[in-house]
Amino acid sequence: MTSTASKNTKDHPVRRIILRLVAVILFLLGLALVFNQQISAFLVKQNQTAALKGLTRDQVVQNQKKKGMYDFKKVKSIDFAQTTRSRVKNTAGATGGGTMRADQKMGKGNYPLAGHYMTDQGALFSPLERVKLGSMVYLTDLKKVYAYKIYYKKVVDPSAVWLVANTKKKIVTLITCANGGVNRWSLRGKLTAVKPASKQNLEMFKLR
């Protein structure tokens, strides 16, 4: 009797510790589920900063040579697991906009870019929802800086593939999700200036 009682008494602290650990794990999982989007947006911002810092002209040239995947049916929404893997591995995945045609060139014809909407003011293409007509958009290949002035902004159906087609006009087309992914925000800007990249005008891209 005494031996059994002593054993049970010793088991109680261990059980309590296990139960507390399980409770903490469940609590953290609950927080992750509740704040999934906020955590993903935070990780994406960190990925963006890490990818931009130290970016060189040689890296840009190599990226331009890579073959892209332009099957839009295979595009999926960014998720928590993807952003976490990208952050842990310190890769450039899920950090910015993607080109939408294999032949597009910055500063020539239509230069369409698509990016994820993270429901966060500073993550990926989320700010497009608040961009006003007349706002300026700047792109760079680290050789030149291209300035575009927004003249078109509309919510369109996902089937509006005409936005991707090339044009004679020198424009940029920016696309991201709208209405919870049901539709798309589409913005267009007209090329207004092309300047050689310099230390001064590259500061806006926060490459250091």
QUISULTA-V339213 format. One record per backbone hydrogen bond with DSSP energy under -0.5 kcal/mol. NH is the residue of the N-H (numbers start at 1). CO is the residue of the C=O. E is the energy in kcal/mol with one decimal. If there is no record, write none. Layout:
NH:CO:E / NH:CO:E
This chain:
5:1:-2.1 / 6:2:-2.0 / 7:3:-1.8 / 8:4:-2.4 / 9:5:-2.1 / 10:6:-1.7 / 11:7:-1.8 / 12:8:-1.5 / 13:9:-0.7 / 14:10:-0.8 / 15:11:-2.5 / 16:12:-2.5 / 17:13:-2.2 / 18:14:-2.4 / 19:15:-2.9 / 20:16:-2.3 / 21:17:-2.4 / 22:18:-2.5 / 23:19:-2.3 / 24:20:-2.5 / 25:21:-2.5 / 26:22:-2.6 / 27:23:-2.3 / 28:24:-2.6 / 29:25:-2.4 / 30:26:-2.3 / 31:27:-2.3 / 32:28:-2.4 / 33:29:-2.1 / 34:30:-2.4 / 35:31:-3.0 / 36:33:-0.8 / 39:35:-2.7 / 40:36:-2.5 / 41:37:-2.6 / 42:38:-2.1 / 43:39:-2.4 / 44:40:-2.5 / 45:41:-2.3 / 46:42:-1.9 / 47:43:-2.3 / 48:44:-2.6 / 49:45:-2.3 / 50:46:-2.5 / 51:47:-2.5 / 52:48:-2.0 / 53:49:-2.0 / 54:207:-2.4 / 55:52:-2.0 / 60:56:-1.8 / 61:57:-2.3 / 62:58:-2.3 / 63:59:-2.4 / 64:60:-2.1 / 65:61:-0.9 / 65:62:-0.5 / 66:62:-0.7 / 66:63:-0.8 / 70:68:-0.6 / 72:70:-1.1 / 74:71:-1.9 / 75:72:-1.1 / 83:79:-2.1 / 84:80:-2.2 / 85:81:-2.5 / 86:82:-2.2 / 87:83:-2.0 / 88:84:-2.6 / 89:85:-2.4 / 90:86:-0.6 / 91:86:-2.1 / 95:92:-0.9 / 98:114:-3.0 / 100:112:-1.0 / 104:101:-0.7 / 105:108:-0.6 / 108:105:-2.1 / 111:109:-0.5 / 111:171:-2.1 / 112:110:-0.7 / 113:173:-3.3 / 114:98:-2.2 / 115:175:-2.1 / 118:116:-0.6 / 118:123:-0.6 / 123:120:-1.1 / 125:116:-2.2 / 126:123:-2.1 / 128:125:-1.7 / 129:126:-1.6 / 130:127:-1.6 / 131:127:-0.6 / 131:128:-0.8 / 134:150:-2.8 / 135:132:-2.0 / 137:148:-2.9 / 139:146:-2.3 / 141:144:-1.4 / 142:144:-0.5 / 145:195:-3.2 / 146:139:-3.3 / 147:193:-2.9 / 148:137:-3.0 / 149:190:-2.5 / 150:135:-3.0 / 150:148:-0.5 / 151:188:-2.7 / 152:188:-1.5 / 154:186:-2.4 / 156:154:-0.6 / 156:184:-3.1 / 158:182:-0.5 / 160:157:-2.1 / 161:159:-2.7 / 163:160:-1.4 / 164:161:-1.8 / 165:161:-0.8 / 171:109:-2.2 / 171:169:-1.0 / 172:189:-2.2 / 173:111:-1.6 / 174:187:-2.8 / 175:113:-2.3 / 176:185:-1.7 / 178:183:-2.5 / 181:178:-0.8 / 182:179:-1.2 / 183:178:-2.2 / 184:156:-2.6 / 185:176:-3.0 / 186:154:-2.8 / 187:174:-2.4 / 188:152:-2.2 / 189:172:-2.4 / 190:149:-2.6 / 191:170:-2.8 / 192:147:-3.2 / 193:147:-1.3 / 195:145:-2.5 / 197:143:-2.2 / 202:198:-1.6 / 203:200:-1.0 / 205:202:-1.4 / 206:203:-1.5 / 207:202:-0.5
